[in-house]
Amino acid sequence: MIVMKQKTITFAQRLQELLDEKDWSNYRLAKETCLHKQAIGRYLSGENDPTFAVVLKIARALNVSLAVFDNVTLPKPEPKGQSHDRSTS
């Protein structure tokens, strides 16, 4: 069995690909996720990494599985009871 290593890309690159595929703007994603447009911009620029909770919000809004982020390094899930969205403050 041959195992091919997937090329790792940044979260920003993967998110931009998904937005392009859906023909969505930053504003549309912000509206669908209830996140600030500026937070989406920081994720797309690579300035900030989202929390795991935000990645889940984004995946749900885009109607995609978390598997689309398989070759992207994601933040580790936060312990129960400590999940909050730091991007909206």
VOGU-3710 file (C-alpha; in Angstrom, 3 decimals, decimal comma):
1> mivmkqktit> 0,000/0,000/0,000  1,348/3,398/-1,000  0,601/6,249/1,349  0,909/9,671/-0,197  1,503/12,571/2,111  -0,904/15,432/1,518  0,495/18,883/1,062  -0,205/20,940/4,158  -1,773/24,332/3,605  -2,718/27,104/5,946
11> faqrlqelld> -6,195/27,545/7,361  -6,341/30,866/5,498  -5,659/29,169/2,162  -8,253/26,444/2,749  -10,867/28,962/3,878  -10,263/31,105/0,785  -10,627/28,019/-1,440  -13,955/27,181/0,194  -15,236/30,742/-0,153  -14,214/30,766/-3,826
21> ekdwsnyrla> -15,956/27,421/-4,441  -19,173/28,724/-2,862  -18,768/32,174/-4,454  -19,138/33,707/-0,981  -17,695/36,986/0,246  -16,137/37,614/3,660  -19,317/39,495/4,515  -21,517/36,503/3,649  -19,433/34,174/5,803  -19,498/36,676/8,667
31> ketclhkqai> -23,275/36,935/8,407  -23,786/33,157/8,245  -21,485/32,484/11,224  -22,445/35,526/13,335  -18,753/36,480/13,459  -17,370/39,936/12,805  -16,276/40,640/9,242  -12,923/41,823/10,633  -12,405/38,451/12,345  -13,033/36,657/9,047
41> grylsgendp> -10,528/39,010/7,402  -7,898/38,184/10,029  -8,439/34,438/9,474  -8,115/34,908/5,711  -4,948/36,980/6,041  -3,416/34,445/8,416  -3,067/37,115/11,079  -5,179/35,065/13,532  -5,977/31,384/13,875  -9,549/30,479/14,783
51> tfavvlkiar> -10,487/28,487/17,844  -11,837/25,013/17,276  -15,336/26,322/18,060  -14,989/28,918/15,284  -13,778/26,264/12,824  -16,946/24,300/13,625  -19,098/27,400/13,018  -17,396/28,007/9,699  -17,748/24,377/8,583  -21,442/24,372/9,484
61> alnvslavfd> -22,082/27,664/7,708  -20,331/26,423/4,562  -22,122/23,065/4,873  -18,860/21,125/4,767  -17,397/18,421/6,942  -14,394/19,038/9,153  -12,631/16,593/6,811  -12,050/19,480/4,381  -9,552/20,747/6,951  -7,686/17,400/7,204
71> nvtlpkpepk> -4,413/18,740/5,849  -4,684/21,972/7,837  -3,371/22,347/11,358  -6,391/23,151/13,511  -6,549/24,423/17,062  -7,180/21,730/19,672  -10,709/21,557/21,105  -11,157/23,574/24,274  -12,227/21,761/27,461  -16,003/21,665/27,981
81> gqshdrsts> -17,363/24,795/29,580  -14,497/26,974/28,340  -15,561/27,410/24,709  -15,986/31,030/23,730  -15,452/33,075/20,619  -12,413/35,306/21,128  -12,811/36,782/17,653  -15,883/38,832/18,483  -14,468/40,895/21,318
//
